[in-house]
């Protein structure tokens, strides 16, 4: 690892040195410091700035202005996108305003802001504009990329909002926000310093650039530009580091809920369900007593999954009545695994129990120990199936609905899973949908 890092460092240092040499040669050929300053002349001007009175006050003031604009733009962009996703009509209402913010040239806003607020808040407002639209559109796209199946899983296990944010929304937003922020951070610094050059607020890098310009101090211009580039680079690295750390945060899960009373009877009375003009169920009847084990068997397409979804409350019949599972008391294994792929196997079970030891105990009975700490995206299909089954068995609830629990498992693994289902059923009502009934 150290050797690889050293090679990477040497490569970058070599590239930097190449461009510095090219810059120095160009300056020596032009031989006019007013038109083009060399790296040595720029370094001298930079050193003089470091020791000048008020330099660090200037740097700090510009940094705070742009950081304030970035923070406001990022936070309000994310919140606005979340509100628009929750209430789509709001997206329609705000689209003209946000489109104007995205398309109108920045200089037009600069002139308006100078008229309205003067130069004090100009760089904050311009940086805000650069970041707000990027944060808004990337967040909106990320939220639209969240899978409905994952949200349904969170609903089934009654996961609180912060847990959903950590395990479902966060991984979906990560690529969108990281990509847009890498661009927006650079734009915030470019536009913010440009706004300072126009507005000339006291103690600003823009003021330093302007004074260097009117005195024909090209080396000074290059020096202040170098300061801006260094600050922009460090600020970008810091923000992206914090953002990546935030996306790695995992809230342990919800606290186990105390079950009050046992399960009630489940009923499906004359239920009919139609999808896209095709009748999936017609007049189906079902009655399951509290604490019973009931098998829904039949070939693919016979409506087993649809019956489970009716009982779980994810589907309403077109005709008939359903007395399904009580809200917040459901443990379910879906036909698909519906795991949080970026989270580990242990975290996927821990998230519904709030009890790490219980999650480990259930998983260790069904999965090799070395798989517990792996992200689910690295597991095989059979291993993922067992994690999903362990999650359903470990969750608290009066009803345990399992859709094809042995799908993709070999005979020995299926036997282990059957034993674990029997052992952990307790007093819960158990409904299993399967091609065949397995005793």
C-alpha positions in Angstrom: 0.0 0.0 0.0 2.8 2.4 0.9 4.6 1.6 -2.3 1.5 2.3 -4.3 0.9 5.6 -2.5 4.6 6.6 -3.1 4.3 5.9 -6.9 1.1 7.9 -7.0 2.7 10.8 -5.2 5.8 10.8 -7.4 3.7 10.8 -10.5 1.6 13.8 -9.4 4.8 15.6 -8.2 6.4 15.0 -11.6 3.3 16.3 -13.5 3.3 19.4 -11.3 7.0 20.0 -11.8 6.6 19.7 -15.6 3.9 22.4 -15.7 6.0 24.7 -13.4 9.0 24.3 -15.7 6.8 25.0 -18.7 5.4 28.1 -17.0 8.9 29.3 -16.1 10.2 28.8 -19.7 7.2 30.7 -21.1 7.9 33.6 -18.7 11.5 33.7 -19.6 10.6 33.8 -23.3 8.1 36.6 -22.9 10.4 38.6 -20.7 7.8 41.0 -19.6 6.6 40.7 -16.0 3.6 43.0 -16.6 2.3 40.7 -19.3 3.3 37.4 -17.8 4.9 36.7 -14.4 7.1 33.6 -13.8 6.6 31.1 -11.0 9.5 32.6 -9.1 8.1 36.1 -9.4 4.7 34.7 -8.3 6.2 32.9 -5.4 7.9 36.1 -4.3 4.7 38.1 -4.4 2.9 35.2 -2.5 5.6 35.3 0.2 5.2 39.1 0.6 1.4 38.6 0.8 1.8 36.1 3.6 3.7 38.7 5.7 1.5 41.6 4.8 -0.8 43.1 7.4 -4.3 41.9 7.1 -3.5 39.0 4.8 -5.0 36.3 7.0 -8.0 38.5 7.8 -8.6 38.8 4.1 -8.3 35.1 3.5 -10.6 34.2 6.4 -13.2 36.7 5.4 -13.4 35.4 1.8 -13.4 31.8 3.1 -16.3 32.5 5.5 -18.4 34.3 2.8 -18.0 31.5 0.3 -18.5 28.8 3.0 -21.7 30.6 4.1 -23.0 30.7 0.5 -22.1 27.1 -0.1 -23.7 25.9 3.2 -26.9 27.8 2.6 -27.2 26.7 -1.0 -26.5 23.1 -0.3 -28.8 22.8 2.7 -31.7 24.7 1.1 -31.2 22.9 -2.2 -31.4 19.5 -0.5 -34.4 20.4 1.7 -36.3 22.0 -1.2 -35.7 18.9 -3.4 -37.0 16.6 -0.5 -40.1 18.7 -0.2 -40.7 18.6 -3.9 -40.3 14.9 -3.9 -42.8 14.5 -1.1 -45.3 16.9 -2.7 -44.9 16.8 -6.5 -47.2 19.8 -7.0 -44.5 21.9 -5.3 -42.0 20.9 -7.9 -44.3 22.2 -10.6 -44.8 25.5 -8.8 -41.0 26.0 -8.2 -39.8 24.9 -11.7 -40.0 28.4 -13.3 -38.1 30.0 -10.5 -35.4 27.3 -10.3 -35.1 27.3 -14.1 -34.5 31.1 -14.1 -31.8 30.6 -11.4 -30.1 28.0 -13.6 -30.3 29.8 -16.9 -30.0 33.6 -16.2 -26.3 34.7 -16.5 -24.7 35.2 -13.1 -23.7 38.8 -14.0 -27.4 39.7 -14.1 -27.9 38.5 -10.6 -24.7 40.3 -9.5 -26.0 43.6 -10.7 -29.4 43.0 -9.0 -27.7 42.0 -5.7 -25.5 45.1 -5.8 -28.7 47.2 -6.1 -30.6 45.4 -3.4 -27.9 44.6 -0.8 -24.7 46.3 -1.7 -21.3 44.5 -1.8 -21.3 43.0 1.7 -23.5 39.9 0.8 -22.7 39.7 -2.9 -20.2 36.8 -2.8 -22.5 34.9 -0.4 -25.5 35.3 -2.7 -23.6 34.4 -5.8 -22.1 31.3 -4.2 -25.5 30.3 -3.0 -26.9 30.5 -6.5 -24.1 28.3 -7.9 -24.7 25.6 -5.3 -28.4 25.7 -4.8 -29.4 24.5 -8.2 -26.8 21.8 -8.3 -27.9 20.5 -4.9 -31.5 20.7 -5.8 -31.3 18.8 -9.1 -28.9 16.1 -7.8 -31.0 15.5 -4.7 -34.2 15.3 -6.7 -32.6 12.8 -9.1 -31.2 10.8 -6.2 -34.6 10.6 -4.5 -36.3 9.5 -7.7 -33.7 6.7 -7.9 -34.7 5.3 -4.6 -36.4 1.9 -5.2 -40.0 1.6 -4.3 -39.3 -2.0 -3.2 -36.9 -0.7 -0.5 -39.4 1.8 0.8 -42.0 -1.0 1.0 -39.5 -3.1 3.0 -39.0 -0.2 5.4 -42.7 0.2 5.7 -43.1 -3.5 6.4 -40.6 -3.4 9.3 -41.8 0.0 10.5 -38.4 1.5 10.2 -38.1 5.1 11.6 -37.1 8.0 9.4 -33.5 8.3 10.5 -32.9 4.6 9.8 -34.4 5.0 6.3 -32.2 8.0 5.7 -29.1 6.1 6.7 -29.8 2.8 4.9 -32.1 3.7 1.9 -32.0 7.4 1.0 -28.3 7.9 1.8 -26.9 5.2 -0.6 -29.3 6.4 -3.4 -28.2 10.1 -3.0 -24.5 9.4 -2.6 -23.4 9.3 -6.2 -25.6 12.2 -7.3 -24.5 14.5 -4.5 -20.8 13.7 -4.6 -20.8 14.2 -8.4 -22.6 17.5 -8.3 -20.7 18.9 -5.2 -17.4 18.3 -6.9 -18.5 20.7 -9.7 -20.5 23.1 -7.4 -17.6 23.6 -5.0 -15.3 24.9 -7.8 -18.1 27.1 -9.2 -18.8 28.5 -5.8 -15.2 29.7 -5.4 -14.9 31.0 -9.0 -18.1 32.9 -8.9 -17.7 34.1 -5.3 -14.2 35.6 -5.9 -15.5 37.1 -9.2 -18.3 38.7 -7.3 -15.8 40.2 -4.8 -13.8 41.7 -7.7 -17.0 43.4 -8.8 -18.3 44.4 -5.4 -15.0 45.1 -3.7 -16.0 44.3 -0.1 -13.4 45.2 2.4 -10.9 42.5 3.4 -11.5 40.2 0.4 -9.4 38.3 -2.1 -11.4 40.1 -4.8 -10.2 43.4 -3.5 -6.6 42.1 -3.6 -7.0 41.0 -7.2 -8.5 44.4 -8.2 -5.7 46.4 -6.5 -3.1 44.2 -8.2 -4.8 44.8 -11.6 -4.9 48.6 -11.4 -1.2 48.7 -10.3 -0.3 46.3 -13.2 1.1 43.8 -10.7 0.8 40.6 -12.7 2.8 38.6 -10.1 0.3 39.9 -7.5 -2.6 38.7 -9.6 -1.0 35.3 -10.0 -0.3 35.2 -6.2 -3.9 35.9 -5.2 -5.1 33.5 -7.9 -2.8 30.8 -6.3 -4.3 31.6 -2.9 -7.8 31.1 -4.3 -6.9 27.8 -5.9 -5.3 26.5 -2.7 -8.3 27.5 -0.6 -10.7 26.1 -3.2 -8.8 22.8 -3.2 -8.6 22.5 0.5 -12.3 23.5 1.0 -13.4 21.0 -1.6 -11.4 18.1 -0.1 -12.7 19.0 3.4 -16.4 19.2 2.3 -16.2 15.9 0.3 -14.4 14.2 3.2 -17.2 15.2 5.6 -19.9 14.2 3.1 -18.3 10.7 2.5 -18.1 10.2 6.3 -21.7 11.2 6.6 -22.8 8.7 4.0 -20.9 6.0 5.9 -22.8 6.6 9.1 -25.1 3.8 10.0 -27.9 4.2 12.6 -28.1 0.9 14.4 -31.8 0.4 13.9 -35.0 0.8 15.9 -35.4 -0.3 19.4 -37.4 -3.6 19.6 -41.1 -2.9 20.2 -42.9 -4.7 22.9 -45.7 -6.8 21.5 -49.0 -6.3 23.4 -51.2 -9.3 23.0 -51.0 -12.0 20.4 -52.0 -12.1 16.7 -55.6 -11.9 15.6 -57.3 -13.9 12.9 -56.3 -13.2 9.3 -59.1 -13.3 6.7 -59.5 -12.8 3.0 -63.2 -12.7 2.0 -64.1 -13.0 -1.7 -61.1 -11.0 -2.8 -60.5 -10.2 -6.4 -57.4 -8.4 -7.8 -56.8 -7.2 -11.3 -53.5 -5.9 -12.7 -53.5 -4.0 -16.0 -56.7 -5.6 -17.1 -55.6 -9.1 -16.1 -57.4 -10.9 -13.2 -54.9 -12.3 -10.8 -57.3 -13.4 -8.1 -61.0 -14.1 -8.3 -63.3 -14.5 -5.2 -60.5 -15.9 -3.1 -61.3 -17.0 0.5 -58.7 -17.5 3.3 -59.0 -17.8 7.1 -55.9 -18.3 9.3 -56.3 -18.6 13.1 -54.0 -16.8 15.5 -50.6 -18.5 15.9 -51.3 -21.0 13.1 -48.8 -22.2 10.4 -50.4 -21.8 6.9 -48.9 -22.8 3.6 -49.9 -21.0 0.4 -48.9 -23.5 -2.4 -49.3 -23.6 -6.1 -47.4 -23.0 -9.3 -46.0 -19.6 -10.4 -48.7 -17.2 -11.3 -51.3 -18.7 -9.0 -51.5 -15.6 -6.8 -49.4 -16.6 -3.8 -47.5 -13.3 -3.6 -50.6 -11.3 -4.2 -52.3 -13.1 -1.3 -49.3 -12.2 1.0 -49.4 -8.6 -0.2 -53.1 -8.4 0.6 -52.4 -9.7 4.2 -49.5 -7.3 4.6 -51.6 -4.3 3.6 -49.5 -3.4 0.5 -52.4 -4.1 -1.8 -56.1 -3.4 -1.7 -58.5 -5.8 -3.4 -60.7 -4.6 -6.3 -63.5 -6.5 -4.7 -64.0 -8.3 -1.4 -62.6 -7.6 2.1 -59.3 -8.3 3.9 -58.6 -8.5 7.6 -54.8 -8.3 7.4 -51.9 -7.8 9.7 -52.0 -5.1 12.3 -49.8 -2.1 11.5 -46.3 -2.2 13.0 -46.6 -5.9 13.8 -45.4 -7.5 10.5 -42.2 -9.5 9.8 -41.9 -10.3 6.1 -39.6 -12.0 3.6 -40.4 -10.7 0.2 -40.1 -12.6 -3.1 -37.0 -10.5 -3.8 -34.4 -10.1 -1.1 -34.8 -6.3 -0.8 -31.6 -5.8 1.2 -29.6 -2.6 1.7 -26.8 -3.6 -0.7 -24.2 -1.1 0.7 -24.8 -2.3 4.3 -23.3 -5.4 5.8 -25.3 -8.6 6.4 -25.2 -7.9 10.1 -26.4 -4.3 9.6 -29.3 -5.5 7.5 -30.6 -7.6 10.4 -29.5 -5.2 13.1 -31.5 -2.4 11.5 -34.9 -4.2 12.3 -33.9 -5.4 15.8 -31.9 -2.6 17.4 -30.1 -5.5 19.2 -26.7 -6.4 17.8 -26.4 -9.6 19.7 -29.8 -10.9 18.6 -28.9 -10.1 15.0 -25.6 -12.0 15.3 -27.3 -15.0 16.9 -29.9 -15.3 14.1 -27.3 -14.8 11.3 -24.7 -17.2 12.7 -27.3 -20.0 12.7 -27.8 -19.6 9.0 -24.7 -18.0 7.5 -20.9 -18.5 7.8 -19.4 -16.0 10.3 -17.1 -14.4 7.7 -20.1 -13.3 5.7 -21.6 -11.2 8.6 -19.3 -8.2 8.0 -19.5 -8.2 4.2 -21.6 -5.7 2.3 -24.6 -7.5 0.8 -23.5 -6.6 -2.7 -20.6 -9.0 -2.2 -22.7 -11.9 -1.1 -24.0 -14.7 -3.4 -27.6 -15.1 -4.2 -28.1 -17.9 -1.7 -26.3 -15.9 1.0 -28.5 -12.9 0.4 -31.6 -15.0 0.6 -30.5 -16.2 4.1 -29.8 -12.7 5.2 -33.3 -11.6 4.1 -34.8 -14.6 5.9 -32.8 -13.9 9.1 -34.1 -10.3 9.0 -37.7 -11.5 8.9 -37.1 -14.0 11.7 -35.3 -11.6 14.0 -37.8 -8.8 13.7 -40.5 -8.3 16.4 -44.1 -8.8 15.3 -47.1 -11.0 15.6 -47.2 -12.0 11.9 -44.5 -13.7 9.9 -45.1 -13.8 6.2 -42.5 -15.7 4.1 -42.5 -15.6 0.3 -40.5 -18.5 -1.2 -38.1 -18.7 1.7 -36.1 -21.6 0.2 -35.7 -20.2 -3.3 -32.1 -20.5 -4.5 -31.0 -22.7 -1.6 -29.5 -26.2 -1.8 -31.2 -29.1 0.1 -28.9 -28.9 3.2 -29.2 -25.1 3.5 -33.0 -25.2 3.1 -33.1 -27.8 5.9 -31.2 -25.5 8.2 -33.5 -22.6 7.3 -36.6 -24.7 8.0 -35.3 -25.6 11.4 -34.6 -22.0 12.2 -38.1 -20.9 11.1 -39.6 -23.5 13.4 -37.4 -22.5 16.3 -38.1 -18.8 16.0 -41.8 -18.9 15.1 -42.9 -18.6 18.7 -46.6 -17.6 19.1 -46.6 -15.7 15.8 -48.9 -16.5 12.9 -46.8 -18.0 10.1 -47.8 -17.8 6.5 -45.4 -19.4 3.9 -45.9 -19.0 0.1 -44.1 -21.8 -1.7 -44.4 -23.9 -4.9 -44.7 -27.0 -2.7 -45.4 -27.7 1.0 -42.3 -28.9 2.8 -42.7 -30.5 6.2 
